[in-house]
Amino acid sequence: EVAAQIAESNTTTLILGESGTGKELIAKAMHYNSPRSKQSLITVNCPSIPDNLLESELFGHVKGAFTGAEVRRPGLVEKAAGGIMHLDEIGDLRHESQVKLLRLLQEGDYLALGSDKTRHSDARIIASTNQDLWALEKQRNFRKDLIYRLSTHTLTLPPLRERLLDLPLLLDRFVCQAAVELEKPIPDIPKTLIELMETYPFKGNIRELKSMVHDALSRYEKGPITANLFKGLDLTEK
C-alpha cells in the first residue's frame, strides 16, 4: 500500500530489507505504477561496478576522456532520462563513490567524464540495501548527508519469517510457475506442508522459498506435493 501511495512521487525512495525479501520487485512495481512507466527502469548493481569505473558507468564519458575513449558514451543516468534509476545494494558503495553520487541527488546535475559541460538528470532515484545505513554511518562507512538524500521516502520489507500469512500465496505462485517451466502438472499443496514450512526460518527469505520449490518440482511426479521433496527443508533448524 505504501509503495502504491508513493509510486507517483518524483522524489528519492530507499527500500530496506534482508536479501531475498523482494526489494527489486518493489522497485519494478513502483516503476510500473508510476507516470514514468513508459520510460526506462535502469537497475545499477552498485557492488559490481569498481570505483574507478563508476563515474564513467553512471555519467558516461566524452571522446578522448581517457585512453581508448574513441567515441562519446552515454552513462546510465542519461539512459534513465525521464524514467527511474534503481541503485541496488547501495550500502556496498565505497565512500569515494558516495561523494560522486551526492551531487546528482542534491541538484540533479552531473558531469560526463572528461567534460566541463554540466548536464541535468530528471530521473527518479530508488535505492535499496540489505544493510543498516545508520550503523554504517556510525562506523564512518556511509555519508549521513547521502542517507538523508536517499530516504525522502523509506520502505522496509519484513523477512518472510515475519510475514507468514504471505507464505501460502507465495508457495502457490512458485509451485505454479515451476510446474509450467518444467512442463509438469500443477500439484495440490497440502495444508500440512504449509504448516511445516511455517516452522522453517527461511534465512534466504522469498528467494530461498522459490529455489526450494523449483528443486522440489524437478523431482515431483504425481499427487499432492509433499515435504519429502524439499531437500532444503530442515525442520529441525531454528
Summary of the structure (lengths in Angstrom):
residues: 238
radius of gyration: 21.4
end to end distance: 31.2
largest distance: 67.2
contacts: 699
relative contact order: 0.16
helix: 45%
strand: 15%
